[in-house]
Amino acid sequence: MSSSSLTRREFVRRAALAAAAAQLFASSRAAASPVSAPAAPLRLPPGAAPVRWLDGKTPGETIGNTWGVSWPRGQYPRDTKFALRAVGGEAVPVQSWPTAYWPDGSLKWTAHAVPADAKPAEAFELSAGEPALPSRPLTTTTNADTITVATGVIEAVIARRGDVLVKTIRRDGRDVLKQGRLVLQRQDKPDAGVAIESFTGRIEKVTVEQAGPVRAVIKIEGRHAAVAGTREWLPFIVRLYFYAGGEAVRMVHTIVHDGDEQKDFIRGLGVRFEVPMRGALYDRHVRFSGQDAGLFAEAVQGITGLRRDPGVAVREAQVAGRATPPLETWSPAVSQRLQYVPAFGDWTLFQSTADGFEIRKRTREGFTWIGPARGQRAGGLGYVGTPQGGAAFGVRHFWESYPAQFDLRGATTAEAEVTMWLWAPEAGAMDLRGYHDDMGEDTYAKQTEALEITYEDYEPGFDRPEGVARTSELFLWALAATPTRERLVELAGVVREPPVLLTTPAHLHLCQVFDGLWAPVDRSTPARAAVEDQLDWYFDFYHGQREQRRWYGFWNFGDVVHTYDADRHEWRYDVGGFGWDNSELSTDLWLWLFFLRTGRADVFRFAEAMTRHTGEVDVHHLGRFAPLGSRHNVLHWGCSAKQLRISTAANRRYYYYLTADERVGDLMREQIEAVRALVRIQPGRKLPAARHAGDLARETPSDADHAGVGFGTDWGAISAAWLTEWERTGDPKIRDRLVASMRTIGQQPRGFFTGAGIMDLDTGAFAISKSDKVSVSHLSAVFGLVEVCAELIQLLDVPEFKKAWLDYCELYNASPEEQQRRLGQPLHGLNLQQGHSRLTAYAAKLTGNPALAKRAWREFFRGQGGIRRRGKLAAVRVTGPAVLRPVDEADFVSTNATAQWGLAAMECLAVTDRSLPANGD
């Protein structure tokens, strides 16, 4: 059925859906955070989706935007075209493409892009229709050697081979940026003073992923090659994003570590361009953004503050960044002595920590540096250029991902060199070695014993950064002239917090994406309000802890720490498995569900940073452990437990569908065959066979086509990857593997309580166990299994699977008597009963059993295996000399418990809200 040929029944159905969406959209605004949405309610036409700015206001500057929108099942067929309109205004050009389908083939998620020069509007409405075209459509032209992208304002020529990625970016027929390349420095030892070897990125493959008319995406893959030598290493993936009418390029830069951490010490990692410099030295300008609205602004050759005055008009022009008046109008006392005024060709901004940066300049190499400025947190934007044109450049999360550095070299010459260092050379070598020796842990028995004291699952050779990745976001502007100071501050704001378009919590909920396990914020009763307040408190606490505890750094930003040490008033950053969280007990899911229901900008950005980190740094993307993730540890890759539960696509789906981010799409696709890694690395290899239970297969197949797979954390991750790929592509082979695995879990003698099985990796089917022994683990359901099973049951009709899952949900927290009656024995060794209350709630929803709903809330408020604290939550301010600097302490908070409490609270509210006790008890 095409979008233009609707039956009357279908039209009425869609109109009813749209009316409900408008009502939900309006009501959600009253409950949402003030920064979450525009203030005025919207009336949407039938079938339309609301689109809003994440920060609740129209941005002053944008480089173009891409976002995702969900649709109810059956509303729009896959070939539907979409039109965008400013609410109460005119049509806006838009480019659209599908990102997921419902099982009937209708659109589930779509992605949309608007031009950089789209007319600003407070909010938009998206609906079926013919899209408006940009006034200056983007074009992409490919030939044997290059790809040329023209936005209507700038033209970028991208190489298809060699060690120059971007040959030139032109504006008005003139080069503004040239010779764009990746740069890398390495040394053999971590010590200062050793020889440094230089590398440059060499192209192996270039792909045009999108070609316009609104948005173009060019993907470049390769490795860093020695400038003097033959070695190639450190694979990279760079994506360049262009928008119609735009003067900016967004770059998403990824490296994958494949070196030997004992001798490959990265000294510098960055992106370098040349910027042609036109005009006199006194008309060349350098700018660096500082903290907040701060800006450092000087000229290469300053003519203010001299002993003689060139004239007010001359001084004012230079300070403002405009062309100075003709030299003959200057005071001769200055114009005739300009050759004696120093010109500074080299400039550096170095952000050494999250708390400090410095700016230095010198005339040229061989002469000393002078330090004109220092500050706390640089804004991540720089500029070099003249009134005839120049380049602004930025690195997002500049200070959060320290050490970072900007270098400008040769600003007095015909071409300045700009390097955006993602790892600052001045910081010294990047050291990725293990943080301790093996301490005698040379057997599994000793490693298991050590786990009892530090909670660290150590194994020699497993604490290597083999295949870990890091993604950074950079921006480039080809500008016609030196911008005003005010505009540079706006550009710095784009670098810090790029404007984001999204739909609303109400619309997402109406579409029943992620199977309704969440609902928009509702404070309609005191009991609900109390739970909502507690949800807010926990997020706000962690948001504040990131700042107070300085959870920042190139390899760390985006993560939180696992557990607190009240004696030291410090999180246990240095105690084995209590260090970095690495997604343990679904921290990512807690944050994303919290965002879906609140729409809060601060939550989105916190969750976004975590998705970037946990998907890249906590996962091995090549090598022995690929594509598994690493369990929580002092080092993100330090634990020997390499597991699917960390690399799971379940943690990435939310961000991907909301933003259509291509890199995160790659990460999820990486996981499609991740189950095959279990042939090489068995999660339970260190445990005696008698203790294999829950997620651990009791047998290890001897061939490469079968693996022991746990029905909990293992299969939950596998099914999330297969579900996502099936949604994205409609591939029937992926669906068949998914269904086969579901059906054969349901056919096990004890269903999910069988615990594990041998999977045929080609078909996805499990061998049916000949034992009816009951096996259960408290970890099985707390790494996304709840959420993925809900979606699978929503999408696929596999009755035996549904029954097996509902049995598990009902019985995990059931009384020993009920477990005995249904399973022939009570369950032992259980934990995390509070987190599992959401399983009980889900069973109540699907069975319509009010007794189960009431039981779910009893389990939740009892807090067994979770958070027992009730009443008003409060942190205690701790000051010196007990701590280095004042901090807010809540020693009752742990990340595991918080994530599980948050998920249980949100999901119980969503599916059993009417059973919530009036007194919240």
N, C-alpha and C positions, 0 to 999 in steps of 0.2 A: 504494500500500500504506500503510495507516494504521499509526501507531506501536503500536497495540494488537492488530494481526492479523499476527503473524509466522509464517512457515513454520518448520518444525523446522530446515531447512538454514540459513535466515537467522539463527535464534536461535543455532545453534552457531557460525556465522561471527562473529557479534557477540560472543559470549562469548569466543571465542579472541582477538579484537581487544582486548577489555577486559582479559583476562589479560595479554596482551603489554604493554598500556599500564601496568598496575599494576607489572609487573616492571621496565619501563623507568623508570617513575616512581621506584620505590624505588632502583634503581641510580644514577639521576642525582643523588640527594641526596648520596650519598657524594662525588661529584666536584664538586658545585656549591659556589659561594661560600657561606660560613656565613650570609650575609644573604639568600640566594636562596630558601630554602624551609624549612618546618618540619623539625625534626630527625627526627621519627618517621616511618617508612615507613607508607604507607596501603594498605589492601586495598580495592579498589573493586569494586562490583558490575558485572555485564556491561553494556557500553554506556555506562558513566559516564565523565565527564571530571573530573580533579582540578582544584580551584581553590584557590589559596593567596594569602597576602599577599605582596606584592613584597618587603617588608623582612623577611619571615620571622617576624614576631611579630604578635599581635593588637593593633591600635591601641587606645589608650585613648579616642579620640574620632574619630567619623566623621560625615559629613553625608549618607551614602548613597553607593553606588558603582555604576559601570557598567564592564563589561569585555567582551572578546570571547573566544570559544572556537571552535576548529576541530573538524571532524568528518571521519572517513574517507569517501571517496566511496561513496555508496550506503547509508550506515548509517541516515540518518534522512530521511524525505520532508519536503517543504517545509512541510507543515501540522503537523509534530510540536510538541507542547507539552512544556515542560521543567519539571522540579521540582528544587529545590535543597535539600540537606540538610547540616547540619553533620556532619562526620565523627564518628561515634559519638554523635550527638545527634539533635535534632529538626528538622523541616522548617522552612525559611526562606522567607519570601515572596519571590517573584521575578517580574519582568516580562521577557519575552523577545521578540526579533524577529530575522528573518534579515538578514544583511549581505552574504552571497555564496552562490552556488549552484554545484554541480558541473554539468558539461554534461548529465548525466542528470536534472537538476532536483532532486537531493537537496541537503541542506544542506551547505555547505562551511564557512561561518562564521556564527555567531549572536552576538548581543549580549544581555547580561543586566544587570538592575539590581536591587539590593536596597535595602530601606528604610533610612532613617537610624536607626531604632530597632530594627533587627534585633539579635537577641541575639548578643553577640560570640562568635566561634569561631576556633580556630587555622587550620582548613582546612575545605573544603566538597567535596561531590561533586555533580555536575550530571548528570542523566540524563532520559530521556523519562519523562513523567508529568504528572499534574495539578498545576499550581502552587498553592502555598499563598497565600492572600490576606493582605495586611497587616491587622494589628489595627485600624489607622486608615487605610483606603484613601484615596489622594489623589484629589481630584475637580477637574475643570476645567469651568467654566461660561462660555459665551460669549454676550454680547448685542451690541447695536448699537454700544455705545461702549467696552465694557471686556471683559476676560477675567479671571475670578477663579479662582485656584488655591488650594485648601485642602488642607493636608498633614495635618490632624488636630491640628496644634499652632499653625501660623500660617496666615493667609489673606492672599494678595497680590492686589491689584487692579491690573491692567495696562491702560494706556490703548491704544486702537486708533487714535488720532489726537491731534494736538497736540504740544506740546513738553515734556510730562511723561510719562515712560515708565512709571514705577511710581507710581500715585496713593497707595497706602498699603500697608504691611505691618502687619497687626494680630496681636495675641496676646491671648487672653482678652478679646476684644471691645474692646481699646484699641489705638490707633495707636502703633506703636513707631518706624516709619520712614515718612516722607511725602515727597511731591513729588520723587521720584527722577528726576533729569534728567542729561543730558550737558552738560558745559560746555567751552567752548573760548575761548581768547584768542589774538588775532593782532595783529601790528603790521607796518607797511610796510617797516621797516628792522631790521637786527639790533642796532642800537645801543640802549643804555639811554636812557631819557628820552623816547622817542617815544610817541605816542598809542597806546593799546591798545584794540582793538575786541573786544566780547564777542559770543559766539554760544552758542546752545543747540541741542541735538539735536531735530530735528523729524521726527516719524514719517511715513513714507510707506506702510509695509506691515507687517502683523503676521500671523504664521503660527503656528498651533498644530501643532508637529511631533510631539509626543507628549502624551497627556492622562491618563495613569495606567493602572492603579491604584497603581503603585509610583513611576513617574517621569513628570514633565511637562517639556516643553521648549517654550519660547515664543521665537520668532525675531522680532526687531524690526529693520526696515531703515529708513534715512532719511538725511538730510543735516543738517549744522549750519547753522542760520539765524541771521542777524544779529539781535541784540536790538533795535538801533536801525538799521533799514535793511531792504533787500530781498534782499541777497545770500544765496545758499545754496551751500555747498561742503562739502568733506571728507565723503564718504559714510561711513556707519557701519553695522555689523552687530552687534547685541547679541543674545546668547542667554541666557535665564534658565533655570536648572535647579532643579527642586524634587523632593524625595523624600518619600514617605509617612513620617509620624512625625517629620519634620524641622523644626528651627527655623532653618535656614540656607537661603540662596539663593546659588547659584554663578552668576557672571556671566562670560561670555566676550565680550570687547569688542574689536572690530576697526575700525580706520580705514583708508581708502584715500586716498592723497594725490592730489588733483587740482588743486592750486593752482600758482601761479607761484612757484618757489623764489626768484626774484629780488625778490619783493615780498610774498609771503605767509609771514611768519615766525611759526610757532606759538610763543606765549609760555606757554600753559598748556593742558593737556588732561586732563580728569578727569570724575569722576562725583560728583554732589552729592545729598545727602538732608537732610531736616529730621528732627530727633529731638525729640519732645515731652519736656520736662523737668518732672517732677513732684516736689514736695517742697521742703524748705528748701535754701538754698545749701550748707550744710555737709553735706548728704546727697547731693550731686551729685559724681560720681566721674569722673575722667579716667585712662585707662590707655594706655600705649604699650609694645609689646614691644621688647626690646633684643636683644642678641646672645645666642645659645644660650638659656638659661633666664632671662635677665635681664628685668626688668619695671620700668617707671617707673609709679608709682601715687600719685596725689595727689587731693585734694578741690578742688572749685572754691573753697570757702571753708575754709581749713585752720584747725583748732582745736587742733593740736598745736604745741608749741614757743612758745606764747604766754607772756607774763610771768605770767599767772595760769592755773591748772590747772582745766579743766572737770570733771575726774574721770577715774579710770582707765578705767571702763567706757565713758565717752564717747570717749576717745581710742582705745581698742582697737577700738571699733565703726567709727569713721571709717577707721582704717588698714586694717581688714579689708574695708571696703566694705559693712558692714551698716548698717541703720538705727540711728541713735544713740538712746539712751534719751530719753524725753520731756524737753523743755526744763526743766520745773520740777524735774527731778532733778539738773540740772547745778549746779555751783557758781555762785551769783549773781554772783561776781566776773567770770565770763565771760558768762553768759547775758544779763546786763543791759548788756553792752558790745559785743554782736555787731555792732552797726551800725558799729563802728569797725575791724572786722577786714576787710581788703581781700578782695574776691572776684574771682577771675580768670576772665573770660568767654571769652578768646581764647587758643588754644593752637596751636602749629605744631611739627611734626616735619619737618625738611628733611634728606633724604639727598642730599648734593651730589655725592658720588663713591662708588665702591665701598668706600672706606676711611674714611668719616666722615659722621656725622649730628649734628645738634643739636636740642634741644628748647627752645622758648621759650614764654613766656606773658606776657600783659598783662591789665590789668583790663578795658580796652575801647579802642576806636579813639580815637586822639588822645592816648594815653598811652604811655609807653615800654615796650619789651619788656625782660624780664629772662630770663637764660639759666640755667635750673637744671641742665641735663644735656647731656652730650656722649658720643658713643661711636663705634664703628667701623661696625657693620652692624646696622641696625634689623631687627627680625623681621618687619615688614610688617603688624602687627596694631595696631588702636586700639580704644578703647571710650569711650563717653560714656553716662552714665545714672545711675540712682538705684536704691534698693532696690525701687522700684515698677516697674522695667523700664528697659531701655536697649538700645543697639545696639553690637555689635562689628562691625568692618569690617576687611578685609584685602586686600592686593595681593600676589599671588605674585611671587617674584623681585624683591622691592622694591628691595634694594640692588644686585642683579645688573643691573637695568634702570634704574639711576640716569640722570638726576636724578628723584627721586620725593619726594612731599610729602603730609603729612596736615595739613589745616586744620580746627580746631574754632572756630567763631565763635558768640558769643551764648549761652554755657553758663549765663549768669546770667539769661537771659530764658526765656520760656515755651517756646521752641523753639530748640534749638541747630542750627547748620548744620554738616554734615560734608562735606568735600570730599576725595576720594581723587584726588590729582593723579598721573596717569601720567607726565606731563611737568611738572616743578615750575616754577611761575612764577618762583620765586626764583633759578632757574638761569640766567635770561635766555632769549633767543630761540633756538629750534631753527633751526640754519643748515644747509640742505640744498643749498647751492650747490656747483658744481664746485670742486675744490681747485686747479686751475690754469687759465690761459687756453689758447688753442689752440696756443700756441708755434709758430705758422706752419704747423700741420698742416692746410692747406686743400685738399689733394688726397689721393687714395687712395695715390699713390706715396709722399708724405711720411709718411702715417700708417703705411704698411707699413715704411718705413725707421725710424720712431720705435719701432715694435714690436721692432726688433732691439736696442735699447738698454735700454728699460725694460719690455719685455714687455707694454706697455699698448696695447690696440687702441682708440685714441681716434678720435672723429669728432665735430665740432662739433654740438651739439644733442642728442647721444645720451647725454650724461652727466647727464640730468635724472631726478629721482625721480618721474617721471610714472607714476602708478598703482601705486606700491609700497605695501605694506600693513604693518600692525603689529597683532598680536593680544596682548591682555593678559587675565589671569585674576584676577577679584576675588571676594570673599566677603562676605556680609552675614549677621549673626545677629540675630534679634529675640529678646531674652532677657527672662526674667521678672523678673530682678533683677541687680544687679551681681555677676558671678561671683567666686569665690574667686581668689586670685592663681594658685593651682595650676591651676585650670581655664583661666584665660586663657593660661597657658603652653602647655597642651594645644591650645587653639584656634590659637595662633601656630604650633604644629607642623603643624597641618592646612594652614595657609596656606603654610608653607615647603615641605612635602613631603606633599601630600594622600595619604592611604592609597590604595593601588592593589591591586585584585584582578586576578589573571591565572591562566591555566593554566600548565602546566609545559613546559620544553623537551622532555621525553620524550613528552608527549602531542602536542605540535605536530609532532614528528618522526614519530610513528606515523601521523599523518593525512596525511603527505606533502604538506603545504602548502608553497608556494614550491619545489616539485618536488625536495625532498631534496637541494638543493645545500649543505646544512649538516647537521651532526649534533651531538648533545649532546657535551659535553666528555668526552674519553676519554684518560686518562693511563696506559693499561695497558702501554705499552712505553716504554723510555727515549727512543726516537726521537719517538714521539708527544708525550711529556711535554715534550721540548725545544721542539717547535713550539708547544705550548700555553703554555709559559712565555713564549715570545717574543710570542705574541698578547697575553697579559696585560700584558707589559712595555710594548708600544706604546700600548695604551689607557691604562694608568696614567700613562705619560709625558705624554700629551696632557691627561689629566685634571688633572695637576699643573701643566702649562703654562698652562692657562686661569687658574688662580689666580695663579701667579707673574707672568704677563705681563698680567694684568688684562684678559682678553678679555671685558669687560663693557660695559654701556651700553644705552640704549633701543633703538638701531638695530643693535647689534652682538652682544648676548648670544645665544649659541647657535652662533656661527660660530667657526672657527679660522683661523689665518693659513697661507698657502700655502707659503712657503719661508723658510729661515733665512739670516741674514747673520752668519757666524762672526766677521768682523772687528769688528763692533759688538757682538757677543754679543746680538743682537736679531733677532727675526723681522722680515721686510722689509715692515712694515706701511705704509710710505710709498713703496714702489718699484713703481709701475705695476701690472702684472698679477701681481706676487708678493705682493700684499696679501691681503685677505680671500679665503677659499677658494671660497665660493659653490658648494659641491658638486663641485668639480673632481675628476675621476677617481673619483667615487662614494664620497666620504667618508661620506655618509649610509648607503649600503648596507653599507659595512664595519661601521659601528657597529650597525646593526640585525641583521645576521647574527651579529655577536658577541654581541648580547643574546640572540637566539633560542637559541643553543647554551649560554650560561652562566646565563641567568636572573638576572644580577647587577643589583641595584637601582641602583648608581651608573652602570652602563652604560645602563640604561633612561632615567634622567633626563638623562644627557648627550645621548643620541640624541633624546629628546623635545624638548629645547631646540633642537637643531639642526633638527628637522623643523618646529617652529614658525617658526624664523627663516628657513630657506631657502625654505619654501613661501610666506612672506609678503613678506619684505624683498627677497629676491633675484629676485622675479618682478614683472612689470608686469601689474596686474590690470585696468587700463583705459587708454585712450589709444592712441597710435600703435603702441606695442610690445606691446600685450596680445595673448595671455597668455604671452608669451615671458619667459624669464629672462635675467639678465645674467651674463656671464662674470666670473671673478675679477678684483678690482680694489681699489685703495685705498678707493674708495667702492663699496658693494654694488651700486649701480646705474650705476656710472661707465663700464663698458666698452661699446663700440659693438657688440660681438658679442652680439646678442640671440638666444637660442637655446633650442630645445626641450630640449636635453640638461640644462639647468638647471631648467626648470619641470616636468620629467617627473614623471608620476604614480608612476613606479617608486620614487621616493624617499619617497613618502608612504604607500604601500600597507601597510607593516608596522605603522606606528603606528595607522592607521585600523582595520585588522582586529583589532588587539590591544585597542583602547580604544573603538571605535565613535564616535570624535570627529566631531561633525557639521561643524565648521569645516574640518577636513582633508578630509572628504568633499566639501565644496564646492570645495576647491582642486583635487581630482582631476577633478571634473566640469567645471571650468573648462577643462580641457585637451582635452576631446573634439574640439573643432573647432580646436584650436591650429594644426593643419597649414595652415589657411587663411591664417595670418599669414605663411607663407613666400611667398605671392604678393606681399606688400608688402615684405618684408625678406628678401632672399636671404642666407644665411650666407656665401656665397663671393663677394659682390658686389665686394670689393676686389681679388680675385685675377685676374690675366690668364686668359683662357679656356684657354690652354695648360696652366695649372697646376691647373685644376679636376680634382680627383680624390677618391676615397674618398667622403667624405660630401657632396661638392659636385656638384650637378647641372650638366651641361655646357650645358644649354639652359634658357632661361627662357620658359615659356609666356606668351602674351599675353592670356589670358583668366582670369577669376576662378575658374573651375572646375577649373583644373589648376595644379600647382606642381611645381617640381623638388625632389625629396626624396631625400636620401641614405639608403642602406639601413642605415647605422650609427646615429649619434646621433640623426638625425631620425626615422627609422622606429622605432627602439627606443623613443623617447618616445611617438610616436603609438600604437604597438601596446600600450604599457603603459596608456595612457588608455582605449583601446577594450576591452582585456581586462578592466580593472577595472570599467568600466561594464557590460559584458556579464555579468560575474560578479555584480554588484550587482543587476541588473534582469532579466537573462535576455532582453534586447531582441534579437530576431532580426536587426533591421536593423544593429545594431552588429556582431553576429557576422558577418553577411554581408560587411561592409566589411573586417573583420579577415581573414577567410578569403580574400577576393579579393586583398588585398595580399600575403598569404603565398603564395598560389598563383602570382601573377605574379612575385614575387621568385624563386621556384623555377624558373620558366619562362624566366628570363633566360639568354642564351647562356653567361654565366659565373656565374650564380647570385649569391651575395653579392659575388663578385669583380667583378661588373659595376659595383658601387659606388654607383650612383644611377639614378634614372629619373623619368619624368613620371607623376605620380599623378593620376587622376581623383578629385577630392576628394569627389564624391558617392558613388561606388561603392567607392573604396579601391583599385581596380585600377591597376597600373602598365602603361604602354605597354611592349611588348616591344622591347628595343633591337635595332637592326640591326647593331650592332658587337659583335665578340667580344673587344674590347680588355680586358685585365685592369687593374683599378683597385683599390687597397687603401690604407687609412689605419690607422695605429696607434691612432687614437682611436675607430674605429668601434665596437669591442666593449667599451669600458671605461666606459660611462655607463649600464649597466643592460641592454645588449643580451643579454649572456650569460644573465642571470637571467630576462629576459622570454621569450627563446626557449626556455629549458628548460621554462617553464610552458606555453607555447603547444604545444610538442610533446607534453607530458603530456596536454593537454586536447583538442587538435584533431588529427584524422587528415588531414594534408595531406602525402602522401609526397614530392612534389617539393620542398616547403619543408624537410622534415626532411633530405633528401639534400643540398640546397644548404647548409644550416647545418652539417651534419657535415663536408662538404668544407671549408668555411671553417675549422672547428675543427681539423681534421687538418692542413691545409696551411699555416696562418699561420706556425707554428713549425717546419715540416718542413725537411728539408735542401734546399739549392738543387737537388740532383739530383732529389729527389722532386717538388718544385714544377715543375721543367722537364718531368718525365715526365707530370704530371697536367694542368698548365696550359699547357705549351708554352713556358714561360719561368720563370726564377726571380723571386721577388718582391724588390723593392728599397724602400729607405727605411723599413724596419720599425723599430719600437722597442717598448718595454714587453713584451719577450719573457717576462719573469718573470710579469707579470700575465696574459699569454695562456697560461701553463701550465695554467690552469684550463679553457681551451677544449680543450686536448689531453686533459685528464683526463675532461672530459665526453664527448668522442668515444670515449675508451676504455670508459667506462661503457656507452654505448649500443651500441657495436659488439662489446663483450666482448673487445677486443683487449688482451692483457696487455703487448704491446710498447709500445703507446701509453701505457699506465698508467706503465710504467717511464720512458718518455721524458718524461712530464709531470713526474715528480719530478726528473729530471735538469735540465729547464728551470727548475724552481722553485729548486733549490739553486744552480744556476749564477749566478742573479741578474742575467742580462743585461737591461739596461733597467729595473733595479729595485734591490733591496737585496742587495748582495754580502756584507755583513758576516755573520760567523758567530761562534759562541762566545757567551760571556756578554755581555749588553748592559749598559751602565752609562752614566749621565750624570755629568758633571763639575760640581762646585759652583764657580761663579764669584762672587767677592765684590768689594767696592769696593777701589780706585777704578775698576776696569775696568767696573763696572756700577753702576746707581743703587741697587739692593738685591740681595741674594744671589739667584742663580737657578741652576737645574740646566740644564746645556747638553748637548745631544747633537747636535753639528754634522753628524752623518751622517744625521739624520732630516729627511725632507721629507714633506709631507702627501700629495702624489701617490703617492710610492713606498710610503708606509705603507698607504694605502687599498688600493692594488693588491696589495701583498704580503699584507695581511690577507685580502682576498677570495680570493686564490689559495691561501693556506694553508688556509683553512676549507673551500673547495670541493674542493681536492685531498684533504684528509683525509676528506671526506664520501663521495667517489665512487671514490677509488682507495686507500683506506687500507691494503689488503693489499699494495700495491706499494711502500709507503714503505720505503726502505732502512733496515736495522736500525741503521746508524750515522748516519742522518740526513744522508747525503751523496750 
